[in-house]
Amino acid sequence: FESSLKSLLGHLHPEKFHWVAGAGMDAFLTLGRVDAVARGMEGAQALMLHMTLMFLLGSHYAEDPQFPWAAEVLGDPFLKGSENQARSLLERAKAHLDRALALLRERTV
């Protein structure tokens, strides 16, 4: 799992990955696992998604007011610990990215 996650993170954001490598990456992996389990994100795919979002958006993305959709999904007691939680988190993250890309396109036209 960890080698797959590191490979993914290295491809998504090589410069950040370089700066976090070593002890920083070890600390991130520990924090990510603990945080994911506390939020019910325990399956391999859910864990991978949660830790990827932590890496890209910030380790406390679920409490960040910039990403209220994350707090909504991760705080929903009806979704906690289910496959639906990860699926909903992924859908909301994609929707957020789509909105961000649309705004960028509008500004460059």
Steps between C-alpha positions, in 0.01 A plus 500: 500500500762754603709455187190545280400810695849649480512434127163670452593801711833532321322513166228741615729754662870416446643814657295469818579129517871580478476745791295265718717192431676315779392563859232741385341232284518249785321748729243571228428128451452450874276806534304404191426148623398616846278776361343271240412233755353763733276612215397149398707504181656158556478310171802519270328720241347727764835532674675579172242768416511660844878510513523636146262782589701565817816528292352722229266720704672500839513252783195656669296548184193355669488796741609763247222751424620502138369146464164485681398207281765285668374575850144427387590157364741397774267625772190326368417225752299308240802469271774441761688178447321405181609472139249776434709738709804462274284511188328817618832660595640422156191641325514819705877539440445457125219757503727745686778445246256542209384835643859614549592404144192677362600819683852475360363456147278807540795713608722394213243563229 
